Amino acid sequence: MDKKIIDGEPFWKQNLWVVWICQFVTYVGFSVAVPFTPFYMREGLGVADGDMLKVYVGLSSALPHLTLATMAPIWGVLADKFGRKIMMLRANILGGLIIGSMGLAPQIHQLLVKLGIDSIEPVHVFLFLRLLQGLFTGTTSAAMTLVSSCTPRAKQGYALAMISVSLFAGDIAGTVLGGYLSEEVGYQKLFMMTGTLWIVSGIALMLFTKENFQRPVKIKSDSSTSPFITVFLPALPLFAIYIISNMARFVDNSQLPLVIEFLNGGEDMPHAARWTSLVMAGGFIGAMLSGFILGRFIDKHALLISLSACTAAGFFLLAILGLLSMDHLQHYRVHLNIPGFPPDGSAAVYVMLLIRPFLIFCSAVLEPVWNSWLAKLTPPSSKGLMFGSAVTFRSVGQIITHSLASALALHYGFKAIYIAGPMLFFGLIPIVIIVEKKLHHKLV
């Protein structure tokens, strides 16, 4: 049985493409709404104060990662005991119900007021739902676990890179759609659309994915052979990389809509959501190309790819730092008749459109490298535990970086974020070299 699992299941390609499509649909839904949370908070949830908006945006990004970090290993252990497919269904369907409810935050607030609970604001309801989201979702780790568990060892890097491509492709489509739909239907309905797409994706997974899962048989063993000792502890250096790389990769994500608004001339300038969607979509295009172009080389050249990516990403963040210092570009208006683009925008936003795809092209390849290393280090019986644990450490990195970005933006301005980012990427380089050397004999 073990040999069959290690060599891969005959239906691994079917699962890969079904999960690819479903993750694409899931992330279309996610990116239709969530990237525009700052604008929803301002216009739909009544957060008018600019400083408080930065704080709430940081909390909105950090809170789901806090609960996700707590629950992911638990869901992972349950996946190893009861199956990986059921964990994907749980993440999609429950996540869809919770995210859809975020669009109803003002109505839920009104109901609570009628019940006598009048000490909270609509934004607090939204933040609580974001907290619940982290408890019950985790579609990406569930997808990685299911695909990794049935894919041949020699194809692990490729398969996991392709799943990453589906996420970024969905992000592109969702972010572009969200930027335009927000002006047509409003931010509340975008969250309801997200919930619907997540549930539809869950139904498709239930119908079209296969799993040859057999519940592991309990055997008596001493503590020296426990999964914690034999599997988890050797991967701790790799989990440290998850933390630092996610701090670097997502250092500006929560504040990015406000950064783009700033580059476009400030809150009074029109089409902030549409410019945000275009800049973020450019980044996702870079990520998708990264998966297609670099993903095929991960299994053989992982160290070279990761070191080159860290170096280049650091320099692109420095380029954005320079852009934030060019006040004349922020005030110089550009009028170009480009289909799909707003009729008016600052030169700084157009430059950001050029820089962002290259930045994300470099940084996006890092996660598939770490995932491929983790897959090769982990025996089939512990895939759920290890990928769930990876989510925990990834979430720790994002909690820290979203909190850090919020504090930096509040006290020192947006430029401070783009000073911290390169420092993180450049600091990651020696750590990756040391960890790869330590794990090399296990990754061959």
C-alpha positions in Angstrom: 0.0 0.0 0.0 2.8 2.5 0.9 4.6 1.9 -2.4 1.5 2.6 -4.3 0.9 5.9 -2.5 4.5 7.0 -2.9 4.5 6.2 -6.6 1.2 8.1 -7.1 -2.4 7.1 -7.8 -3.6 6.6 -11.4 -6.1 9.4 -11.0 -3.6 12.0 -9.8 -3.9 14.0 -13.0 -7.7 14.1 -12.8 -7.5 15.3 -9.2 -4.9 17.9 -10.1 -7.0 19.5 -12.8 -10.3 19.3 -10.8 -8.7 20.9 -7.8 -7.0 23.4 -10.2 -10.4 24.5 -11.5 -12.1 24.5 -8.1 -9.3 26.6 -6.5 -9.5 29.0 -9.5 -13.2 29.5 -8.9 -12.6 29.8 -5.1 -10.0 32.5 -5.6 -12.0 34.3 -8.1 -14.7 34.6 -5.4 -12.1 35.5 -2.8 -10.5 38.2 -4.9 -13.8 39.7 -6.1 -14.3 41.0 -2.6 -11.6 40.8 0.0 -8.9 43.0 -1.6 -11.4 45.9 -1.4 -12.0 45.5 2.3 -10.5 49.0 3.1 -13.0 50.6 0.8 -15.9 48.5 2.2 -14.9 49.5 5.7 -14.9 53.2 4.7 -18.1 53.2 2.6 -20.2 50.3 3.9 -19.1 50.0 7.6 -18.8 53.6 8.6 -15.0 53.8 9.3 -14.3 57.4 8.4 -11.1 58.1 10.4 -8.1 57.5 8.2 -5.8 56.3 11.1 -8.5 53.9 12.4 -9.0 52.6 8.9 -5.3 51.6 8.7 -5.7 49.8 12.1 -8.9 48.0 11.1 -7.4 47.0 7.7 -4.4 45.4 9.6 -6.7 43.6 12.0 -8.9 42.3 9.1 -5.8 40.8 7.5 -4.3 39.4 10.7 -7.3 38.0 12.5 -8.2 35.1 10.1 -4.5 34.1 10.1 -4.6 34.0 13.9 -7.4 31.5 14.0 -6.2 29.6 10.9 -2.8 29.2 12.6 -4.5 27.6 15.6 -6.9 25.3 13.6 -4.8 24.3 10.6 -2.8 21.5 12.4 -6.0 20.2 13.9 -7.7 20.0 10.5 -4.5 18.4 9.2 -4.6 15.6 11.8 -8.3 15.1 11.0 -7.4 14.9 7.3 -4.9 12.1 8.1 -7.5 10.2 10.1 -10.7 10.7 8.0 -9.5 11.8 4.5 -8.3 14.8 2.7 -11.3 15.3 0.4 -13.7 15.8 3.3 -11.4 18.6 4.6 -11.7 20.4 1.2 -15.5 20.2 1.4 -15.4 21.6 5.0 -13.2 24.5 4.0 -15.2 25.5 0.9 -18.8 25.1 2.2 -18.3 26.5 5.7 -16.0 29.2 4.4 -18.6 30.2 1.8 -21.3 30.7 4.4 -19.0 32.8 6.6 -17.6 35.0 3.8 -21.1 35.5 2.3 -22.2 36.7 5.8 -19.6 39.5 5.7 -21.6 41.2 3.1 -24.5 41.3 5.6 -22.4 42.8 8.4 -24.5 46.0 8.5 -27.7 44.0 8.7 -26.3 41.7 11.4 -25.3 44.8 13.4 -28.8 46.2 13.1 -30.2 42.9 14.4 -27.8 42.9 17.3 -28.9 46.4 18.2 -32.5 45.4 18.2 -31.5 42.6 20.6 -30.0 45.1 23.0 -26.3 44.7 22.0 -25.5 48.2 21.0 -21.9 48.5 22.2 -20.4 47.4 18.9 -20.1 48.8 15.4 -20.7 47.2 12.0 -16.9 46.9 11.5 -16.7 44.8 14.7 -19.2 42.4 13.2 -17.1 42.2 10.1 -13.9 41.6 12.1 -15.6 38.8 14.1 -16.6 37.1 10.9 -13.0 37.4 9.6 -12.0 35.6 12.8 -14.5 32.8 12.2 -13.2 32.6 8.6 -9.8 31.4 9.8 -11.4 28.8 12.1 -13.2 26.9 9.4 -11.5 27.7 6.1 -8.0 26.8 4.8 -8.9 25.7 1.2 -5.3 26.0 0.0 -3.7 23.7 2.5 -6.5 21.2 2.0 -6.0 21.3 -1.8 -2.2 21.0 -1.4 -2.7 18.0 0.9 -5.1 16.2 -1.4 -3.0 16.7 -4.5 0.3 15.9 -2.8 -1.1 12.7 -1.3 -1.8 11.1 -4.7 0.9 12.6 -6.9 4.2 10.8 -7.8 7.2 12.0 -5.9 9.0 13.1 -9.0 6.0 15.4 -9.9 5.4 17.0 -6.5 7.1 20.3 -7.4 5.2 20.5 -10.7 1.8 19.6 -9.2 2.1 22.0 -6.3 3.3 24.8 -8.6 0.3 24.2 -10.8 -2.0 24.6 -7.8 -0.3 27.9 -7.0 -0.9 28.9 -10.6 -4.6 28.3 -10.2 -4.7 30.5 -7.1 -3.0 33.4 -8.9 -5.1 32.9 -12.0 -8.2 33.1 -9.9 -6.8 36.2 -8.1 -6.3 37.9 -11.5 -9.9 37.3 -12.7 -11.4 38.0 -9.3 -9.5 41.2 -8.7 -10.3 42.7 -12.1 -13.9 41.7 -11.8 -14.1 43.1 -8.3 -12.7 46.5 -9.2 -15.4 47.0 -11.8 -18.3 45.2 -10.2 -17.8 47.2 -7.0 -18.8 50.3 -8.9 -21.9 48.6 -10.3 -23.2 46.5 -7.4 -21.4 47.7 -4.3 -19.0 46.0 -1.9 -21.6 44.2 0.1 -22.9 42.1 -2.8 -19.3 41.2 -3.7 -18.9 39.3 -0.4 -22.2 37.5 -1.1 -20.9 36.5 -4.6 -17.8 35.2 -2.9 -19.7 32.9 -0.6 -21.8 31.5 -3.5 -18.7 30.7 -5.6 -17.0 28.9 -2.6 -20.0 26.7 -2.1 -20.3 25.9 -5.8 -16.6 25.0 -5.8 -17.2 22.7 -2.9 -20.0 20.9 -4.6 -17.8 20.3 -7.7 -15.0 18.9 -5.5 -17.4 16.5 -4.0 -18.6 15.2 -7.4 -15.4 15.0 -9.4 -12.4 14.3 -7.1 -11.3 10.8 -6.1 -9.4 9.6 -3.1 -8.1 6.2 -2.3 -8.0 6.9 1.4 -7.5 4.2 4.0 -7.7 5.2 7.7 -4.3 4.4 9.3 -4.2 1.4 11.6 -3.1 2.2 15.1 0.1 0.4 16.1 1.8 0.4 19.5 5.1 2.4 19.4 7.3 4.2 21.8 7.7 8.0 21.8 10.9 7.8 19.8 9.0 6.8 16.7 6.1 9.3 17.0 5.3 11.5 14.0 6.3 14.5 16.1 9.8 13.2 16.6 10.4 11.6 13.2 8.5 14.0 11.0 7.7 17.3 12.6 10.9 18.2 14.4 13.2 17.7 11.3 11.0 20.1 9.4 11.2 23.0 11.9 14.0 24.8 10.0 11.8 24.7 6.9 8.8 26.0 8.9 11.0 29.0 10.0 11.4 29.8 6.3 7.6 29.7 5.9 7.4 32.4 8.6 10.0 34.7 7.2 9.2 34.3 3.6 5.5 35.1 4.2 6.5 38.2 6.2 8.4 39.3 3.2 5.9 38.3 0.5 2.9 39.9 2.2 4.5 42.9 3.8 2.4 45.4 1.8 -0.7 43.4 1.0 -3.1 44.6 3.6 -2.2 48.3 3.0 -1.8 48.0 -0.8 -5.2 49.5 -1.7 -4.4 52.5 0.4 -0.9 52.7 -1.1 -2.4 52.7 -4.6 -4.9 55.3 -3.6 -2.0 57.4 -2.3 0.0 57.0 -5.5 -3.1 58.0 -7.5 -3.3 61.4 -5.7 -5.2 60.6 -2.5 -8.7 59.8 -1.3 -10.4 62.5 -3.4 -9.3 61.0 -6.7 -11.8 58.7 -8.5 -11.6 55.0 -9.4 -9.5 53.9 -6.5 -11.0 50.4 -6.5 -10.5 50.0 -10.3 -6.9 51.1 -10.1 -6.4 48.7 -7.1 -7.8 45.8 -9.2 -5.6 46.5 -12.1 -2.4 46.8 -10.1 -3.2 43.7 -8.1 -4.2 41.8 -11.3 -0.8 42.7 -12.9 0.9 41.1 -9.9 -1.2 38.0 -10.2 -0.3 37.7 -13.9 3.3 37.8 -12.8 2.6 35.0 -10.2 0.8 32.9 -12.8 3.6 33.2 -15.3 6.0 32.4 -12.5 4.3 29.1 -11.9 4.2 28.2 -15.5 7.7 29.2 -16.3 9.6 28.4 -13.1 7.4 25.7 -11.7 8.8 23.0 -14.1 12.4 23.7 -12.8 11.6 23.5 -9.0 12.3 19.8 -8.6 15.8 20.2 -10.0 16.9 23.8 -9.3 15.0 24.8 -6.1 17.9 26.4 -4.3 19.0 28.6 -7.3 15.4 29.6 -8.0 14.7 30.6 -4.4 17.9 32.6 -3.9 17.5 34.5 -7.2 13.8 35.2 -6.4 14.6 36.6 -3.0 17.3 38.9 -4.4 15.2 40.2 -7.2 12.1 40.7 -5.1 14.1 42.8 -2.6 15.2 45.1 -5.3 11.7 45.5 -6.8 10.4 46.5 -3.4 13.2 49.1 -3.2 12.0 50.4 -6.6 8.5 50.9 -5.1 10.1 52.8 -2.2 11.7 55.1 -4.7 8.4 55.5 -6.5 6.7 56.6 -3.2 9.3 59.4 -3.0 8.5 60.8 -6.4 5.8 63.4 -5.6 5.8 64.8 -9.1 4.7 61.5 -10.5 1.8 61.3 -8.1 0.5 64.7 -9.2 1.1 64.2 -12.9 -2.1 63.0 -14.5 -2.1 60.7 -17.4 -5.0 60.4 -19.8 -4.8 57.3 -22.0 -7.6 55.7 -23.9 -6.9 52.1 -23.0 -9.8 49.7 -23.0 -10.7 48.6 -19.5 -8.6 51.3 -17.8 -10.0 54.3 -16.0 -9.8 57.4 -18.1 -7.6 59.2 -15.6 -4.7 58.2 -13.4 -1.4 59.4 -12.0 1.9 58.6 -13.6 2.9 56.9 -10.4 0.1 54.3 -10.7 1.2 53.5 -14.2 4.7 52.9 -13.0 3.4 50.7 -10.2 1.5 48.7 -12.9 4.9 47.9 -14.5 6.8 47.1 -11.3 4.3 44.9 -9.5 4.2 42.0 -12.0 8.0 41.6 -11.8 7.9 41.7 -8.0 5.2 39.0 -7.7 6.8 36.9 -10.5 9.8 36.6 -8.2 8.2 36.2 -4.8 5.4 33.8 -5.9 7.8 31.0 -6.8 9.0 30.7 -3.2 5.9 29.0 -1.8 5.9 26.2 -4.3 9.6 25.6 -3.5 8.9 25.3 0.3 5.8 23.1 -0.4 7.8 20.7 -2.7 10.5 20.4 0.0 7.9 19.7 2.6 6.1 17.1 0.4 9.4 15.3 -0.1 10.2 15.3 3.6 6.8 14.0 4.7 5.6 10.4 4.6 2.2 9.9 3.0 0.6 9.1 6.4 1.5 12.5 7.8 0.7 14.8 4.8 -2.3 16.4 6.5 -0.4 17.1 9.8 2.5 18.6 8.0 0.7 20.8 5.5 -1.7 21.9 8.3 1.4 22.8 10.3 2.8 24.7 7.3 -0.4 26.8 7.3 0.2 27.6 11.0 3.7 28.9 10.4 2.7 30.6 7.2 -0.2 32.3 9.1 2.2 33.3 11.9 4.3 35.1 9.3 1.2 36.9 7.9 -0.1 37.8 11.3 3.3 39.4 12.1 3.6 41.2 8.8 0.1 42.5 8.6 0.4 43.9 12.2 3.8 45.3 11.4 2.6 46.9 8.2 -0.4 48.5 10.0 1.9 49.9 12.7 4.5 51.2 10.2 1.8 52.8 8.0 0.2 54.4 11.1 3.3 55.8 12.7 5.9 56.3 9.9 3.9 56.2 6.6 3.8 53.8 3.7 7.5 54.2 2.9 8.5 52.3 6.0 6.7 49.2 4.7 9.0 49.2 1.6 12.1 49.6 3.8 11.1 46.5 5.9 10.3 44.4 2.8 13.7 44.3 1.2 15.4 43.7 4.6 13.2 40.6 5.0 14.0 39.2 1.5 17.7 39.8 1.8 17.8 38.4 5.3 16.0 35.2 4.0 18.9 34.4 1.6 21.4 33.0 4.2 18.7 31.2 6.0 17.6 29.4 2.9 21.2 28.3 2.2 21.7 27.0 5.7 18.3 25.1 5.8 18.8 23.6 2.3 22.2 22.4 3.2 20.8 20.8 6.4 17.9 19.1 4.5 19.8 18.3 1.3 20.2 14.6 1.9 16.5 14.2 2.5 15.4 16.2 -0.5 17.4 14.3 -3.1 
